Amino acid sequence: MKTFFYYFFVIAIFFSISATSQNVRYYSGLLSQIHGSYTNENLKDSVKTVKFKYSNLKESLSDKDQSRVIISNDIRRNYYLEVDKYGRVKTVLDQIPGFEYVSNIDHSITEDYIYDDEDWLSKNNYKSSLKQYYPVKNHNLLLKLNHIKVQKEEVRIKGKVWQEYEENLYKYIYDKPGRIVEEQNYVVHRFSENITDKNPTSKDLFTRKLSVYNEKGQVESQKIIAGLYAHDMSYSDMRTECGFCDDLQIKYAYDSLGRITEVILYGCGKIVAKENYSYHPTKDYVEKVKCHITGPGELSNSTKNFVETYNEQGNIIKKEFIPDSPEQNLKEKVRYYTYEYDIRNNWIKCSMYLEGTNEGEPTLVAERKIEYYN
């Protein structure tokens, strides 16, 4: 116990960046799992559980279009989500929602996670001058929590039960001012009759991300290097994926207030994905996002380029697709979304207009039932 408190005390001192300037405001440097763009949930306050369902589907649509709008819309979330009191995602049921709330949670088909409390305590004390805005892709600039994925299925090979273990570990290297200069992501995956060693090795290293800072102390780029575990795999980020090319990197640009205005995923000699953010002129939230996407990310969008508009609650209200060429005939050019909210400013009903107009009967309606800790 004494060792733990000594460890926590040292880490807290190391991670708490001294406010040498009264003009600099510091925020949590730990990536929020439910408030940020990493899980795409954008939930506020002390959420405990979220149940998601579709409540109405326009009957006049063809069977093909009904399937399309259910699978491809900007609102679809996890069918069921459970969060602990520290804001860490515990349980996820990630499947296409039905038209009824899930009643009994079958943990044999959910993804469940276990966290290291010491890891959470240490990383929760890290401070950053970068404020987290939804839906800005800032997750690579923040600390991530180590977590173990609970294995459910029993695997028998030649009459013997084999064990499986999977853990994601995030280790960080800091410079003298306490800034992150390198993130190392290890995927510790073991599968054998008797697992005895769960310590990460060089073979478990998935990625290294090396940060370069500008004269203002802002990350201007991150070089992404594949580890041995990433052999023959792709790198997934910013709604798409690409290969681990030698020039793979993420680039950032900022406005005069220190807010991110552009994020570019670059690799193999081209821009893989790009997002530009415009903030409301008087209120501090992201109003528009101009997106460019290539690769597998194109499959869920009608075009490579589109513009998203958000309201003050951080929810998308409009998505406009920009034709890839003058000859491209788009069946779906604009999507519209309207919401009803609870007293915590989390939406509980969303009407989706996915056929180019925001008038008349909505194409699809989604609802959420949200339970809070307090």
Buried (B, 14 or more C-beta within 10 A) or exposed (E): EEEEEEEBEEBBEEBEBEEEEEEEEBEBBBBBBBBBBBBBBBBBBBBBBBBBBBBBBBEEBEEEBBEBBBEBBBBBBBBBBBBBEBBBBBBBBEEEBEEEBBEEBEEEEBBBBEBBEEBBBBBBBBBBBBBBBBBBBBBBBBBBBBBBBBEEEEEEEEEEEBBBBBBBBBEBEEEEEBBBBBBBBBBBBBEEEEEEEEEBEEEBBBBBBBBEBEEEEBBBBBBBBBBEBBEEBBBEBBBBBBBBBEEBBBBBBBEEEBBBBBBBBBBEEEEBBBBBBBBEEEEEEBBBBBBBBBBEBBEEBBBBBBBBBBBEBBBBBBBBBBBEEEEEEEEBBBBBBBBEEBEEEBBBBBBBBBBEEBEEEBBBBBBBEBEBEE
